[in-house]
Amino acid sequence: MKAIVIPRFGDPDVLELQERERLVPGPEEVVVRVRAAALNRADLLQRRGRYPAPPGAPADVPGLEFAGEVAAVGARVFGLAPGARVMGILGGGGHATEVATHERLCLEVPERLSWEEAGAVPEAFLTAFDALVLQCGLAAGETVYVPALASGVGLAAAQIAAACGARVVGSTRSAEKKRRLEEMGIGAVLDGTAPDLADQVRAAAPRGADVVLDLVGAAAFPLHMEILAPRGRIVFVGTMAGHKAELNLSVVMGKRLRLFGTVLRARPLEEKIAVTQAFRARMLPLLAEGRLKPLVDSVFPFARAAEAHALMERNANMGKIVLVP
């Protein structure tokens, strides 16, 4: 098989397409012939040596999600057969022509989705679903604030929130992305660079945000604490704008806030399975109906992975960048 390999840490041009040994499934695993695999910020960090793969995942092959056809099954696999169209999350190794994964981490690919669209689903939609629904308990009638709304997770979160009956308020720092988001009709879209952003959020949601999906990190933390409604929840998903922030406990106590942190990659297998199966029951039917739709920004062949990494580093994409063999 072929894999996109990080032979040494550095800029996108370090990436190499190399031959690797074919995979053999474990007793409860399937080997999937990959048709599409999206790119994530974690892949960029791993390439720079700032986000090592968890134990059991390939140390030098990035890729946190996949979509493809089952090629082989282990001796104790009974729910999937060769030829099945599946997608799922991984601890790493997704940017290869084959992946091996536990059968319970596989989701059926709805017929309406292309391979490229399916490859853009798992990481973004499972992350958003886990953060908003399983962690924060987002309910109908509540308001969720989503910064970086044009990102893969941001777009997935907006759709999941709307499907739950919640109101979406989001922001982006790009005028062009703001225009496109408004055309898509994804909630109230605010200018993330505006000095009065907190006032804009309160204008859109006078009571404040019941849930904040923090995709940004420390730099946005003061704003997010300010706009949270009483008994609000904030879930931390990304730290691109810093890891450390000052916390005013009086605000937390006075508003009776709850703070969550979440990450999928390093979780134990049983927790990943639980999230995957909950998503299958509650969200996969919405994908099949077209009520949830992944947005593919661009598609690159594996041989041009460096270009895909460079595009994401420029923050030029809206939605997911997808790699195909």
N, C-alpha and C positions, 0 to 999 in steps of 0.2 A: 504494500500500500504506500501512498504518498502522504507526507505530513508537512505542514508549515512549522519550521523549527527555529528556535532562538538559540543559535550556537554561542552567542555572547551577548551581553547586555549593551544596549545602545539605541541609536536612532532607527527608524523603520528599515533602512537599507541593510541592517544586519540579518533580516529574515531570509531563510533559505527554504526551498522546497526539496525535501530529501526522501529517499526510499527508506521504509521501515518494514520490519517483519509483520506479516499478516497476524491478525488477532484471533485468539481462540476463546470462546465464551466459557466463563465459569459455570457451575451447575445451575445457578439461578439468573444467569446473564444471557443477553442476546448481543450478537455482533450486528451492527447496523452499517449498511453501505450509505455513506453520507451523500446527500444531494445538495444540501445547503447548510451553512452555519454562519450565524451572524457574529459581528464584531462588537466587543464591549470595552468600556474604559478599563476594566480589570486586565484585559489582554495587553493594553498599552503599558500599564504599570508593570505587568509581569515582564514585558520585553525590556523594560528599563531596570529590572532587578528590584523593584519596590513592592512586589506582591507575589511572593513565592506560591507555587501550587501546594495544596494540602496533601498530606500523606495519601498515597495510593493513586494520585493523578500524575500524569507525565510531567516531569519538571521542566521540560524544554519545548513542549507543544501547547500553545495556548488554545483557547476555545471553550466557552462555558455552556454551549447549547448546540443542538444538531437537529436536522430533519433528514429522514431517509427511509430506506427499505430494509427490513430485517433480512439478513443474509444467512445467519446461523443461530441456533438456539442451544442452550445448555440442557443437561439431562433432566433438570427439575423445573423446566419452563413449560407451563401448560396453557398460558393465556395468549401467547403470540406464536405465530408460525412464519416461516420464510415468506417474504413478499409483502408482509404487513407494512403499511405506511405509518411511521411513528415519528415523534419528536420528543425532546426532553432536555433537562438541564444536566450539566456535568461539572465535576470539580476541575476539569481541564482536559485537553486532548481533542477538543471538538473540531479543530482545524486540520482535519485529516480525512482521508477517503474512507476510513473505517473507525468506528468507536465501539467499545464494549461497555455495557451498562446493565444494571439490574432491571429485570423486566418490569418491575413496579414503578420505575422512574420513567417509563415510556407512556406517552399520550398518543391516542389515535389522531392522525391528521385528518381533519374534515375534508370531504371531497372538494369543497369550494375553494380550498387554499392551494395555490401553486407551491412548488418546493421552496421558492424564494420567500414567499409569505410565511410558510410554515417554519422556516429557519429563523424568522424574525420574531416568533412568538414566545418561546419558553422562558428565557431569562427575564425579559421585560414584563411579561404578563404574570408570571408566577411571583416575581419580586413585588409587583404592585398589588396583586391579590393578597399575598401574605402580609404585607405591611398594612394595607388599608382595612382588609376584612378580618383576617385571622388575628393580627396584633392589636389593631385599634378598634375593631368592632364597628366600623363605619355603618351608619344606619340611614334609612330613608328620611329625608327632610333636613339632614345635616349639611354643613358646608365644608368642603375640603379645599385647602390652598395647596397648589402644586407649582413650585418654582421650576425652572428648566422644563417648562411645559412641552417644548418641541423635541425633547429627548425621547428615546424609545420607551423608557420607564414612565416618563411624564405623560406621553400620549396614551399608553396602556392604562395608567392610573386614572386619567380623565374619563376614559370609556367605562372602566370598571365602576368608578364612582357614580357615573350617570346611570349605569345598569342597576346599581343599588338604590337609586332614587335620591341620590345626594346632589347638591349643587356644586359646580366646579368654578373656582376662581384660580387662575394661573398667571404666570408671568414669563416673559422671555426678554433677553437683552438685545435681541436682533429685531430691527424694524421689519425686515423682510419676513422673518418667521412669524412675527406678530400679525402681519397682513394675511399670511397663509392660514394661520390658526383661526383668525376671525372668519375667513372664508369657509373653513371647515365647520364652524359653528360649535367649537369646543368651549363652552362656558364663557365666562368673562375673562378676556385676555388683557393683561396689564403690561405696561412698560417697566421691565425689571431694572432699568437704569434710572428711573425717576426718583428724585430726592424725596418726594412725598408718597412713596410707594405704600407706606402704612396707611396713609389717609385714603389712598385709592382702594386698598383692600377693604377698609371700613365702609367706604361708600358703596362698594359692591356687596358687602356682607356686614351690615351695621352691628350685628351682635358679635362679629368676629368669626374666626375659623374654628370649627369644632375639631378638625383634624388638619395637621400640617404634615405633608410628605416632604421631609427635608432631603432633597437630592443634592444640596449644595455644600453644606458644612459650616464651619465656625463663622465665616464672614457674615452669613445670613442669620445666625442664631439670635442676635438681639431683635431683629425685625420679627422673626417667627414667634418669639416669646411675647412680643408686644401685641401681635394680631390674634393670638389664641383667645378663644372665648372661655368663659368660666367652664370648668370641668373639661377643657380641651385636652387633646392628645397630640403629641408630636412624635413622629417615628423617623429615626435617622437612618438614611440609606446610603448617602454619598458624602465624601469629605474632600471633594476637589478644591474647595475654598478653605481648607484648613481643618485640623483635627482638634484643636483646643479652643474652648470658649469659656467665658466667665458666666456662672450661673447665680442669679439672684434667688435665693431660696424663699424670700418673702413673696415674690411673685408666684412661685410654684405653690406655696401654701395658700396665699390669698385667693388664687384662681382655682385651687384644687386640681392642678394639672397632673397629667401622667406622661412620662417620657419613656420611649422605647428605643432600643437599638436593634437592627436586624441585618443579617447577611445570610445568604443561602449557601455559598460555596463551601464553607468550612463546617457545615452542620453534619451531625451523624447521619448515616444512611436512613435510619428509621424516621428521622425528622423530615428529611427530604421526601421520603415516600409519603408521609402524612400530608405534606403540603401539596404534592403532586396529585394525590387521590382526592383531596378536598377540591382542588382546582377542576379535576375531571368531573366531579359531581355538580359543581355549581357554575363553572364558567365555560367548560368545553361546549355545552349545548349552545351557548351564546355565540361562540365562534362558528359553530356549524350553521347557525341561523343568519350569520352576517351582522349581528348586533355588536360584536367586537371585531375590529379589523386592524391587523398590523399594517403599519405604514413603512414601506421599503423605500429608502432614500436612493440607494444605488447598489449595484451588483458588480463584484469584481471576481475574476477567476483567481484560484489559489496562487498562480504564478505572479499575480499583481498585488499580492497582499500588502507589500510596502506602500503602495499608493493608497490602499484603503486605510491603513494606519495613519498616514499623513493627513488624509482627509478628515478623519476624526480628531486628530490633534489640532487641526485648524478650527474645530468646532463649526464646520461648514455644513454638516449634515442635519437634516430634519427627519426624524425617524431612524430606522435601522440601516446600517451598512451590512450587506450580506456577501459572503464568500461562497463560491461554488467551485467544485473540482474541475 
